[in-house]
Amino acid sequence: MEYKKLKNSELERLDLNRFKAADKTPIRVVLDDIRSLNNIGSVFRTCDAFRIEQVILCGITATPPHKDIQKTALGATDSVVWSYCEDILPALKDAREQGYTLCGVEQTKNAIMLDKFEPSVSQQKLVVIFGNEVKGVSQAAIDLCDVVIEIPQFGTKHSLNIAVSAGVVLWDLFTKLRPDFLNQ
């Protein structure tokens, strides 16, 4: 079998207008108190890849446009819908009122391992919360969550980088919520 590296023009990606009009994965990503602008940009790029519905930036999380966000987002801040809310709690309460299941990504008592989490029919619209690089998701946000998901880890470290965590979690949830994309 021959493997030839493809050019960008051969990848058949959507242009910006077609992306904005395309069906989205019913996930809203909340970034709360994220310090690293590079992490923020990376999460935007991941959200673009999996057609995530929206990114909600909260607390000290910086907002576009910013050159350090753009450096890793590579334009994804233009394709992915985003908003800013100073306090995460009203943003989460609003999402719940709109029928979203609130999912924290954190290590807690009774957390469900990501590979074991299967969204039910009533959990088809998700808010996925990622917290500060050092402190994680705040307890106040955890207290509002319907479910807490933990990424299984088998090494010596206690956590993954926020951008890596977002990539792992969003890919997993995308495959569970959008199997139609995988069968194209």
N, C-alpha and C positions, 0 to 999 in steps of 0.2 A: 504494500500500500504506500502510495506517495503522499507526503505531507508537504504542502507548499504554503508558506506564510501568506496570508491574505492582506491585501491593501485595504485601507479604510473604505475606499469606494466599492469594494467587493463585499462588505459586511452587511449590506442592505439594512442599515439602521434608519429609523424614522428621522425626518427633518423636524425642526422645532414645531412647526405648525401641525404636522401630523401627530407628533407626540402629545401636544396639548389637547388635541381632539380625541386621542385614543382612550380606550377603556383603561381604567386604573385599578391597581390592586387595592382593595379596601382596607388599607393600613395607613394610619397616621403615626409618624415617628415624632416623639417628643424628646428633645435634647435639653436637659435641665442642668444649668450651671456648668457647662462644658468650657474648660479654660483654653484648650488648644484650638486655634483657628484651623490648623491643618486637619484635625479630627473632624471639625464641623464640615469642612470642604469634602473630606472623604466620605462622610455620611451622605451628603447631598449626591455625590456621584453614585454611591450604592443605591440610593433611592431612585435615581434616574434609571439605573440598570434594571430594576425590578418594578418599574412603573408605580411607585408608591404614591398614594393619593396626596399626601401633604407632609411637610415637616413643620413642627411647631417648636420655635426656639424660646426658651424660658430662662429667667434669672440673668446671670452674668454671661450667658451664651451670646457671643457676638453675632451680628446680622450682616448679610450682604448689603451693599458691595464692600468688600475688603480684599485687598490684594493677597493676603495670606489664605483667605478662604478660597478665592478664585484659583490660587496656585494648585490646589488639589481638586477642587470641584470641576475644573475645566469646562465651565459653562453650565453645569447642572443647576446652578442657582437661577438660571433663566428658564429651564424646562420644568423643574419641580416647584409646585406651589408651596409657598412658605408663609408663615406669619410669626409675629413675636407677641409674647404675653409675659409681662414682668414676673407674675406669680403663677407657678405651675398649677396650684390647686383650682382656681377658677377655670383654667383651660381643661383640666381633667373632668371637672363637674359638668362643664358644657358638653364635652364629648360623650359622657355617659348619658346625658339627656337626649343626645342625638342617636342613641342606640349602640354606641361603641362599647366593647369589652375592654377594660383597662388592664394591661399586662405590663407589670414591672419586670425588668431584667436585672436580677439581683440574687445574691445568696442569702436566703432567709430560711427560717424554720418552715417546713411544709412546702417549699418551692417544688415545682414540677420540673424535672429535667426536660430540656428542650426536645430531645428525641421521643419523649413520652407524651408531650403535649399535642393533643389532637383537637383543634377548634371544632366545637359542635355547630350545629346548624344555627343556633342562637348566637354563636360567637364568630360570625363571618365578617364582622366589621371590628377591627382591632386598633387600639392605641397601644403602641409599644414604647415604653419609657426607658431611656438610658440616662444615667446620672453622672455626676461629677467624677473625674478621673481618679480622685483620691477617696472621696467619701461615698461614692455610689449614689443610688437613688435614695432620696430623703425618706425618713420613716413616715413623715406626713403624707407623702405620695404613696408609699407602700400601703398605708392604712386605707387608701381609697381604691386600691387595686382589687380586681375580681380574681386575678390569678398572678402568681409570680413565677417566672420562668428562669431557670438556671442553666447555663451552658456547662455540660459535663467537661471536666478537666482532669487530666491524669498525671500532670507533672508536679513540680515543686512550687510553682507560683500560685497565688491566690486569685488572680484575675487576668483578663485579657485587656488589651488596649480597646478603648471605646469604639474606634473605627473598625477594628477586627470583630469585636462583639456584634456590632451592627451588621456587618457582612454575613456572619455566621447565622444570626437570628433571622435576618430578613430573607436570606436564601431559603432557609428551612421553612419559614412561614409561607413564602411565595410558592414553594413546591406543594404545600398542603392546601393553600387557598386557590391556586391557579394551575392545576394539573393540565388544563386545556392548552396552556402555552408550551408545556413540555412535550406535548404530542403533535406539534406542528411539523 
